[in-house]
Amino acid sequence: VQLQASGGGLVQAGGSLRLSCAASGRTFSDYGMGWFRQSPGKEREFVAAISWSGGSTGYLDSVKGRFTISRDNAKNTVYLQMNSLKPEDTAIYYCAARERASAPFAYWGQGTQVTVSS
């Protein structure tokens, strides 16, 4: 499966952005999806994940209540709605796919930059 992330940009603290990740090449609904991020000098960290059906989600503690992951299997797209953004959310955001809940995320998109100004 190939993944293409988009929707990043520059936003002021307290603002919102919605990231999208379009998938192609395989049956999208076969995959669990996730979002990760990486800031300069830091390791990549998990942000959110969603099951193939959308019935199960998980979040990094620091984004709970502010970010929402969702998916539209008819559009082969996963989303990350980010509200109440903080400067510490600044990072390159990557979408990823895995073939089952217990598998590692093996497929990665190219990343989209999110910059939150204070």
TAMOPE-V563075 format. One record per backbone hydrogen bond with DSSP energy under -0.5 kcal/mol. NH is the residue of the N-H (numbers start at 1). CO is the residue of the C=O. E is the energy in kcal/mol with one decimal. If there is no record, write none. Layout:
NH,CO,E / NH,CO,E
This chain:
2,24,-3.3 / 4,22,-2.1 / 6,20,-2.5 / 9,113,-0.7 / 11,115,-2.6 / 13,117,-2.5 / 14,85,-3.2 / 15,12,-2.3 / 17,82,-2.1 / 19,80,-2.6 / 20,6,-2.6 / 21,78,-1.9 / 22,4,-2.5 / 23,76,-3.0 / 24,2,-2.0 / 28,26,-0.7 / 30,27,-1.9 / 31,28,-1.9 / 32,98,-2.6 / 33,50,-2.3 / 34,96,-2.5 / 35,48,-3.0 / 36,94,-2.9 / 37,45,-2.3 / 38,92,-2.0 / 42,39,-2.3 / 45,37,-3.0 / 47,35,-2.7 / 48,35,-1.8 / 49,58,-2.1 / 50,33,-2.9 / 51,56,-2.5 / 54,51,-0.6 / 58,49,-1.9 / 60,47,-2.6 / 63,60,-1.8 / 64,60,-0.9 / 64,61,-0.8 / 66,63,-2.3 / 67,63,-2.4 / 68,81,-2.4 / 70,79,-1.7 / 72,77,-2.9 / 75,72,-0.9 / 76,72,-0.5 / 77,72,-1.8 / 78,21,-2.1 / 79,70,-3.1 / 80,19,-2.2 / 81,68,-3.0 / 82,17,-3.3 / 82,80,-0.6 / 83,66,-2.2 / 83,81,-0.6 / 84,14,-0.6 / 85,15,-2.3 / 89,86,-2.3 / 90,87,-1.8 / 91,114,-2.0 / 92,38,-2.4 / 93,91,-0.6 / 93,112,-3.0 / 94,36,-2.8 / 96,34,-2.4 / 97,107,-2.2 / 98,32,-2.5 / 103,100,-1.7 / 106,97,-1.4 / 106,104,-0.8 / 107,97,-1.8 / 109,95,-2.5 / 112,93,-2.1 / 114,91,-2.9 / 115,9,-2.8 / 117,11,-2.4 / 117,115,-0.6
